[in-house]
Amino acid sequence: MHKLKHLIAILCFLGLLLSDVYSQQLPQYSQYLLNDFVINPAMAGRNDFSLIQSNVRYQWLGFNDAPRTFTVSVNLPYKQDKVGLGGYMYTDIAGPVTRSGASMVYAYHVELGEELRLSMGMFGGFMQYRIDGQNIVLADEEERYLFEGIETALVPDGSFGVNVYTDRGFAGFSFNHLFHNRLNTKLLSSTSPSFGYLKNHLFVTTGYRFELTSDLELEPSLLLKVVNPLPAQLDISARFIYQEEVWLGLQYRFNDAFVVTAGYEYKERIQLGYSYDFTMSNIKHYSTGSHEVMLGYRFNNQSKGPTGSAPIY
């Protein structure tokens, strides 16, 4: 009975790490509007320029082994605006659990009208879960045999997305973890074929830029994340954009955090974004918040005509 209680506690701990709070099995981004490509593969090739981005997120500062996320992505328009190509890699670390993934993307764009376009995209790649048993603290070290080494599970992964957009607004959705794969490993014993499986994720995004003056624009947006059986989570954001170079925004993630974000784009080339999450859940008693930094570089600027995207998307 004593060992059973410890085993249950360990399983609960791993369950928390493998699901995260509201971010589920995919990394969470406060700057989702600047990360739309990794949220929805249909965003590939939407802009009239190529873009390389790197994101770093440190979540729940104040916790030992708090989640950390590192992402690199490349987004390329191709063949006269009809095709988008690219890919991304990420690593999401939470204590002894590491989730890593890499995907390539293909997206196709069609004109629905003079200013309206439709894009559809697919991600294809893999995801790896890795658990370092030596970094798991046990109440009874006699049970160390349960977590003696490093266990990994490598599975194929895929996403599908749709996006409808103009030069000022967009609305789209994506389905992630299409294959619903089991994570096969012998973590607990030789009779345990898996320690979970990838849950299907639905992301819904929309946003629109309103011109307030010749120099100032307002862009409200939202992101809805649905993963059964967890409650749906809604992020509502609004940012002010000055002269298509500087932006300042606010965001509210229901039952989780209030976010302040700012950014700058230098000569339509270098992008820099920063956000800080003020935690509003019960975690606020133990954490000072979360930081996220984005660095991007634009190149191969093109002209898409009336349906091309504006800068700083």
C-alpha positions as CSV (number, residue, x, y, z in Angstrom):
1,M,0.0,0.0,0.0
2,H,2.9,2.4,0.8
3,K,4.4,1.9,-2.6
4,L,1.1,2.2,-4.3
5,K,0.5,5.6,-2.8
6,H,3.9,6.8,-4.0
7,L,3.2,5.4,-7.5
8,I,-0.1,7.3,-7.7
9,A,1.6,10.5,-6.6
10,I,4.2,10.0,-9.3
11,L,1.6,9.4,-12.0
12,C,-0.3,12.5,-11.0
13,F,2.9,14.6,-11.2
14,L,3.7,13.2,-14.7
15,G,0.1,13.8,-15.8
16,L,0.4,17.5,-14.8
17,L,3.6,17.9,-16.8
18,L,2.4,16.1,-19.8
19,S,-0.8,18.2,-20.1
20,D,0.4,21.5,-18.7
21,V,-2.3,23.9,-17.5
22,Y,-4.5,25.0,-20.4
23,S,-1.5,24.9,-22.9
24,Q,-2.2,21.1,-23.2
25,Q,0.3,19.2,-25.3
26,L,1.5,22.1,-27.5
27,P,3.5,25.1,-26.5
28,Q,1.7,28.2,-25.3
29,Y,2.4,31.6,-26.9
30,S,1.3,35.0,-25.6
31,Q,2.4,36.5,-28.9
32,Y,0.2,34.2,-30.9
33,L,-0.5,36.9,-33.5
34,L,3.1,37.0,-34.4
35,N,3.3,33.2,-34.2
36,D,0.3,32.6,-36.4
37,F,2.4,30.3,-38.7
38,V,3.0,27.7,-35.9
39,I,-0.6,28.0,-34.8
40,N,-2.1,27.4,-38.2
41,P,-0.2,25.9,-41.2
42,A,-2.5,27.7,-43.6
43,M,-0.7,31.0,-42.7
44,A,2.4,29.8,-44.6
45,G,3.0,32.1,-47.6
46,R,0.3,34.6,-46.5
47,N,2.7,37.5,-46.2
48,D,4.4,39.3,-49.1
49,F,7.8,38.5,-47.6
50,S,9.8,35.6,-46.2
51,L,10.3,35.5,-42.4
52,I,12.6,33.7,-40.0
53,Q,11.5,33.8,-36.3
54,S,12.8,32.7,-33.0
55,N,10.8,32.6,-29.8
56,V,11.8,32.0,-26.3
57,R,9.3,31.7,-23.4
58,Y,10.0,31.3,-19.7
59,Q,6.7,30.5,-17.9
60,W,5.8,30.7,-14.2
61,L,9.0,32.4,-12.9
62,G,9.7,31.4,-9.3
63,F,9.0,27.7,-9.8
64,N,11.9,25.3,-10.0
65,D,12.0,23.5,-13.3
66,A,9.2,25.8,-14.7
67,P,8.2,25.4,-18.3
68,R,10.6,26.8,-21.0
69,T,9.8,26.9,-24.7
70,F,12.2,27.5,-27.6
71,T,10.9,27.8,-31.2
72,V,12.5,28.5,-34.6
73,S,10.4,28.9,-37.8
74,V,10.8,29.7,-41.5
75,N,7.8,31.0,-43.5
76,L,8.3,31.4,-47.3
77,P,5.9,32.6,-50.1
78,Y,6.5,30.7,-53.3
79,K,5.4,30.6,-57.0
80,Q,3.5,33.9,-57.5
81,D,1.7,33.8,-54.2
82,K,-0.1,30.5,-54.7
83,V,2.1,28.4,-52.4
84,G,3.5,28.8,-49.0
85,L,6.4,26.7,-47.7
86,G,8.5,26.5,-44.5
87,G,8.8,24.6,-41.3
88,Y,9.5,25.0,-37.6
89,M,11.2,23.3,-34.7
90,Y,10.4,23.6,-31.0
91,T,11.5,22.3,-27.6
92,D,9.2,22.5,-24.6
93,I,10.9,21.7,-21.2
94,A,9.0,21.2,-17.9
95,G,11.1,19.6,-15.2
96,P,12.1,16.0,-16.2
97,V,9.7,16.1,-19.2
98,T,10.9,17.4,-22.6
99,R,8.7,17.7,-25.7
100,S,10.3,18.4,-29.0
101,G,8.9,18.6,-32.5
102,A,9.8,19.4,-36.1
103,S,7.4,19.9,-39.0
104,M,7.5,20.9,-42.6
105,V,4.6,22.9,-44.1
106,Y,2.8,23.2,-47.5
107,A,0.0,25.7,-48.0
108,Y,-2.0,26.6,-51.1
109,H,-3.7,30.0,-51.7
110,V,-6.6,30.7,-54.0
111,E,-8.4,34.0,-54.8
112,L,-12.1,34.2,-53.8
113,G,-12.5,37.8,-54.9
114,E,-10.7,41.0,-55.6
115,E,-9.4,41.3,-52.1
116,L,-10.4,38.0,-50.5
117,R,-8.2,34.9,-50.5
118,L,-8.4,31.4,-49.1
119,S,-5.5,29.3,-47.9
120,M,-5.2,25.6,-46.8
121,G,-2.1,24.1,-45.3
122,M,-0.7,20.9,-43.8
123,F,2.1,20.3,-41.2
124,G,3.9,17.0,-41.4
125,G,6.7,15.9,-39.0
126,F,7.3,14.3,-35.7
127,M,7.1,14.8,-31.9
128,Q,9.2,13.3,-29.2
129,Y,8.5,13.0,-25.5
130,R,11.4,12.5,-23.2
131,I,11.4,11.8,-19.5
132,D,14.6,11.8,-17.4
133,G,13.9,9.5,-14.5
134,Q,17.0,10.7,-12.6
135,N,15.5,14.2,-12.3
136,I,12.3,12.9,-10.7
137,V,12.4,13.4,-6.9
138,L,10.9,10.4,-5.1
139,A,9.6,10.3,-1.5
140,D,11.1,6.8,-1.2
141,E,14.4,6.3,-3.1
142,E,13.9,2.5,-2.8
143,E,11.4,3.0,-5.7
144,R,14.1,4.5,-7.9
145,Y,14.0,1.4,-10.1
146,L,10.7,2.7,-11.5
147,F,12.6,5.7,-13.0
148,E,16.1,4.6,-13.5
149,G,17.0,6.2,-16.9
150,I,15.7,8.2,-19.8
151,E,12.5,7.1,-21.6
152,T,11.5,8.5,-24.9
153,A,8.5,8.2,-27.3
154,L,8.8,9.3,-30.9
155,V,5.7,9.6,-33.1
156,P,4.7,11.1,-36.4
157,D,2.6,14.2,-36.1
158,G,0.4,16.3,-38.4
159,S,-1.8,19.4,-38.6
160,F,-4.4,20.8,-41.0
161,G,-5.5,24.4,-41.2
162,V,-7.8,26.8,-43.2
163,N,-7.5,30.6,-43.3
164,V,-9.6,33.2,-45.1
165,Y,-8.0,36.7,-45.3
166,T,-7.7,40.1,-46.8
167,D,-4.9,42.7,-46.5
168,R,-6.5,43.8,-43.1
169,G,-8.2,40.8,-41.5
170,F,-8.2,37.1,-41.2
171,A,-10.3,34.2,-39.8
172,G,-9.2,30.6,-39.6
173,F,-8.9,27.3,-37.8
174,S,-6.5,24.4,-37.4
175,F,-6.7,20.8,-36.2
176,N,-3.5,19.6,-34.5
177,H,-2.3,16.1,-33.6
178,L,-4.3,14.6,-36.3
179,F,-3.0,11.1,-35.9
180,H,-3.9,10.9,-32.2
181,N,-0.8,8.8,-31.7
182,R,0.0,6.8,-28.5
183,L,3.3,7.6,-26.8
184,N,4.8,4.1,-26.5
185,T,7.5,3.6,-23.9
186,K,8.3,1.3,-21.0
187,L,8.4,4.1,-18.5
188,L,6.8,2.3,-15.6
189,S,7.4,-1.4,-16.3
190,S,7.8,-3.8,-19.2
191,T,4.1,-4.4,-19.2
192,S,3.3,-0.7,-19.8
193,P,3.2,-0.1,-23.6
194,S,2.5,3.6,-23.4
195,F,2.1,6.5,-21.0
196,G,-0.5,8.5,-22.9
197,Y,-1.5,9.7,-26.3
198,L,-1.6,13.0,-28.3
199,K,-5.0,14.7,-27.9
200,N,-6.6,16.5,-30.9
201,H,-6.3,20.2,-30.6
202,L,-8.6,22.8,-32.3
203,F,-7.4,26.4,-32.6
204,V,-9.6,29.1,-33.9
205,T,-8.2,32.6,-34.7
206,T,-9.5,35.8,-36.1
207,G,-8.4,39.4,-36.2
208,Y,-8.8,42.7,-38.1
209,R,-6.8,46.0,-38.3
210,F,-8.8,49.2,-38.1
211,E,-7.2,52.4,-39.4
212,L,-7.8,55.1,-36.7
213,T,-5.5,57.8,-38.3
214,S,-3.0,57.9,-41.0
215,D,-0.3,56.8,-38.5
216,L,-2.3,54.7,-36.0
217,E,-4.1,51.4,-36.3
218,L,-6.0,49.2,-33.9
219,E,-5.9,45.4,-34.2
220,P,-8.2,43.3,-32.0
221,S,-7.9,39.5,-32.3
222,L,-8.7,36.3,-30.5
223,L,-7.5,32.8,-30.1
224,L,-9.8,29.9,-29.0
225,K,-8.2,26.6,-27.9
226,V,-10.3,23.5,-27.5
227,V,-9.0,20.2,-26.2
228,N,-11.3,17.6,-24.8
229,P,-11.9,17.1,-21.9
230,L,-10.3,20.4,-20.6
231,P,-12.4,23.6,-20.6
232,A,-12.0,25.7,-23.7
233,Q,-9.6,28.6,-23.3
234,L,-10.1,32.0,-24.9
235,D,-7.4,34.7,-25.5
236,I,-8.6,38.2,-26.4
237,S,-6.0,40.7,-27.5
238,A,-5.8,44.3,-28.9
239,R,-2.8,46.1,-30.0
240,F,-2.1,49.6,-31.3
241,I,0.3,49.9,-34.2
242,Y,2.1,53.2,-34.9
243,Q,3.4,54.0,-38.4
244,E,3.5,50.2,-39.1
245,E,6.7,50.0,-36.9
246,V,5.9,50.1,-33.2
247,W,3.1,48.3,-31.4
248,L,1.8,48.1,-27.9
249,G,-0.9,45.6,-26.8
250,L,-3.0,44.1,-24.0
251,Q,-4.3,40.5,-23.8
252,Y,-6.5,38.6,-21.5
253,R,-6.3,34.8,-21.2
254,F,-9.4,33.7,-19.4
255,N,-8.8,32.2,-15.9
256,D,-5.0,32.4,-16.5
257,A,-3.2,35.6,-17.2
258,F,-3.3,39.3,-18.1
259,V,-0.6,40.1,-20.7
260,V,1.2,43.2,-21.8
261,T,3.1,43.0,-25.2
262,A,5.2,45.5,-27.1
263,G,7.3,45.3,-30.3
264,Y,9.2,47.1,-33.0
265,E,10.1,46.6,-36.6
266,Y,13.3,48.2,-37.9
267,K,13.2,49.2,-41.6
268,E,10.8,46.4,-42.5
269,R,13.6,43.9,-41.8
270,I,14.2,43.2,-38.1
271,Q,11.3,42.4,-35.7
272,L,11.5,42.4,-32.0
273,G,8.6,41.5,-29.7
274,Y,8.3,41.1,-25.9
275,S,5.4,40.1,-23.6
276,Y,5.0,39.7,-19.9
277,D,2.2,37.6,-18.4
278,F,0.7,38.7,-15.1
279,T,-0.5,35.4,-13.7
280,M,-4.1,35.5,-12.4
281,S,-4.8,31.9,-11.5
282,N,-3.8,30.4,-8.1
283,I,-0.3,30.0,-9.4
284,K,0.1,33.8,-8.8
285,H,0.9,33.0,-5.1
286,Y,4.0,31.2,-6.2
287,S,5.1,32.8,-9.5
288,T,6.0,36.3,-10.5
289,G,4.8,35.8,-14.1
290,S,6.0,34.7,-17.5
291,H,8.4,36.3,-20.1
292,E,8.3,35.8,-23.9
293,V,10.7,37.2,-26.5
294,M,10.4,37.1,-30.3
295,L,13.2,38.0,-32.8
296,G,12.4,37.9,-36.5
297,Y,14.1,38.8,-39.8
298,R,12.3,39.7,-43.0
299,F,13.7,39.2,-46.5
300,N,12.8,38.7,-50.2
301,N,10.0,41.3,-49.9
302,Q,7.6,41.0,-52.8
303,S,4.4,42.7,-54.0
304,K,1.1,40.8,-53.9
305,G,-1.0,43.6,-55.2
306,P,-4.3,44.5,-53.5
307,T,-4.4,41.2,-51.5
308,G,-0.9,41.4,-50.1
309,S,-0.5,41.5,-46.3
310,A,0.7,44.6,-44.6
311,P,3.9,44.7,-42.6
312,I,4.4,43.5,-39.0
313,Y,2.0,40.6,-39.3
